């Protein structure tokens, strides 16, 4: 399948420079420099504990960085709560364990944030929510509770919930890792569809097939550092660093 | 050698379970007669229940209702109950020393209480919530009496203050704190300078008032309900705030909440009640008349708020971190996220503990008899001190116990209904 690259613009969506983060004394992220353009699709991979999840969680301030700067959509992340709330409403995030709100129906999960954060009227919010649920192909589950859905369906609702805020950037944190094998495809298909529509995406994932198919760039992290980044074809065919080679042999080897 | 390869060619259709597994027979054989030992225990239990009822039913059923004293009862038939004490003193058990010509007031207050509870307990009737809002003022006026205006102007003042606060936020400034300070300032001005003249004026134009009844006349179940219901309603929001405060990242708020909770929980309620009845007078300026029932209500509220906070904290701890992260990542503010995502789930998990605390609080109201308020238990001693009923135990305490049981069982039933209703995973 031919990838569409026409979406990438010169506009910078995320600019991270010399960013460092510690958990107590543990140096999780070291001198991270990353520039993401609007429309770009990035896959972040690496062994567990390499800091890849922490990196994308810093982008919407679920984790606080201690040094360096992160500028999202022209707004710098500081301790200013207003900036944080603004960035969070522009950046959607999907989690490994879905984190749907179990006391609300699928539809209410989707309409809640637009109604309270964007102050969208209920009718309009419902229309947007149904549109997004149709996009992830589960409009018929709108009035069920998350606990009544399968893992794959829940994850697609979680994607729809983020999309309802009309985010400019989407972060995916190992969204298929907690799923049964037969459900991975339905979630990946949704993500591929989103990528083709030109959404700016950063995906932490081990799905190398997905990386090949949609990513504009693959970033490999180890020990809290960006070790290597490249276009997917080159990255998989000719990994430069030994750590990348080892990692690829481990996950592609079986 | 066994063959490994296998292919199913014939489908097995589902069939009904054996007769011993379903229906009444199934239930009996599984729950009461599942083994020899269990069968023997079942038979023995039935035997004991029968013996107890064998004595109790004739005692209760044949009881006297119309005698003038315990002596008369014993002369007629010493082996049956003497319920005459209830017939003679039931008004006191319900209303304490409340003037008898005003009994309609606590009665009406109680009926209104049931009506005011409906919109809160059943969301279907939420459109009548306005009644639950005006109920506290109405109840205070009905029970204590006095001028109608002195209470309704309080409501008008608070409503104006609230509307002022809301319109300040909506229209002019986005800052909650400044809006709250301004609204508070204007409300204070209202109560300091406008309240009294307005009450006097309205009393002059249209005097509506009920005869004043002082707090020491309150008693019986009226008193239990005043203290219990106010305590329940007030301790719930305070408990939520304390629980949130204890989880807060702000060290000063956290320390205050932890200190309060640990102190109040570490002290017996009776001590607090003594403080309320005796010690407070030493600390307050001489001549201050700080209503005794109000003092008791405040102590009971604080006491159960501390317990409530810990119960709710348990619910908060039961929520996965992902819920906080998901609501934060959608851009919800702290208070929005608490109100819409965290609290509804934490409170749902805590329902059994919350209702447990409520029931405990309601029964603890009987402790006020120790500081000589006349709740039903306190009245029981008074009644037994009467020469006519000296020596009576069972009938009085069974009746009081039954009354408390009805309220507590009601709360328990409602909590089970709520848990079923809020179940969303099946």
HADDOCK unambig.tbl for C-alpha pairs under 7 A between the chains (distance, minus, plus):
assign (segid A and resid 60 and name CA) (segid B and resid 329 and name CA) 6.82 0.50 0.50
assign (segid A and resid 62 and name CA) (segid B and resid 325 and name CA) 6.78 0.50 0.50
assign (segid A and resid 85 and name CA) (segid B and resid 331 and name CA) 5.02 0.50 0.50
assign (segid A and resid 86 and name CA) (segid B and resid 331 and name CA) 6.98 0.50 0.50
assign (segid A and resid 88 and name CA) (segid B and resid 329 and name CA) 5.36 0.50 0.50
assign (segid A and resid 88 and name CA) (segid B and resid 330 and name CA) 5.96 0.50 0.50
assign (segid A and resid 88 and name CA) (segid B and resid 331 and name CA) 4.72 0.50 0.50
assign (segid A and resid 89 and name CA) (segid B and resid 330 and name CA) 5.62 0.50 0.50
assign (segid A and resid 89 and name CA) (segid B and resid 331 and name CA) 4.58 0.50 0.50
assign (segid A and resid 92 and name CA) (segid B and resid 329 and name CA) 6.80 0.50 0.50
assign (segid A and resid 92 and name CA) (segid B and resid 330 and name CA) 6.78 0.50 0.50
assign (segid A and resid 93 and name CA) (segid B and resid 329 and name CA) 6.34 0.50 0.50
assign (segid A and resid 99 and name CA) (segid B and resid 322 and name CA) 5.42 0.50 0.50
assign (segid A and resid 99 and name CA) (segid B and resid 323 and name CA) 5.75 0.50 0.50
assign (segid A and resid 99 and name CA) (segid B and resid 326 and name CA) 6.02 0.50 0.50
assign (segid A and resid 101 and name CA) (segid B and resid 323 and name CA) 6.92 0.50 0.50
assign (segid A and resid 101 and name CA) (segid B and resid 341 and name CA) 6.92 0.50 0.50
assign (segid A and resid 103 and name CA) (segid B and resid 345 and name CA) 6.75 0.50 0.50
assign (segid A and resid 103 and name CA) (segid B and resid 424 and name CA) 6.43 0.50 0.50
assign (segid A and resid 113 and name CA) (segid B and resid 330 and name CA) 6.19 0.50 0.50
assign (segid A and resid 113 and name CA) (segid B and resid 332 and name CA) 6.79 0.50 0.50
assign (segid A and resid 117 and name CA) (segid B and resid 331 and name CA) 6.53 0.50 0.50
assign (segid A and resid 117 and name CA) (segid B and resid 332 and name CA) 6.09 0.50 0.50
assign (segid A and resid 145 and name CA) (segid B and resid 424 and name CA) 6.15 0.50 0.50
assign (segid A and resid 145 and name CA) (segid B and resid 425 and name CA) 6.86 0.50 0.50
assign (segid A and resid 147 and name CA) (segid B and resid 424 and name CA) 6.69 0.50 0.50
assign (segid A and resid 147 and name CA) (segid B and resid 425 and name CA) 4.33 0.50 0.50
assign (segid A and resid 147 and name CA) (segid B and resid 426 and name CA) 6.92 0.50 0.50
assign (segid A and resid 148 and name CA) (segid B and resid 425 and name CA) 5.88 0.50 0.50
assign (segid A and resid 148 and name CA) (segid B and resid 426 and name CA) 6.28 0.50 0.50
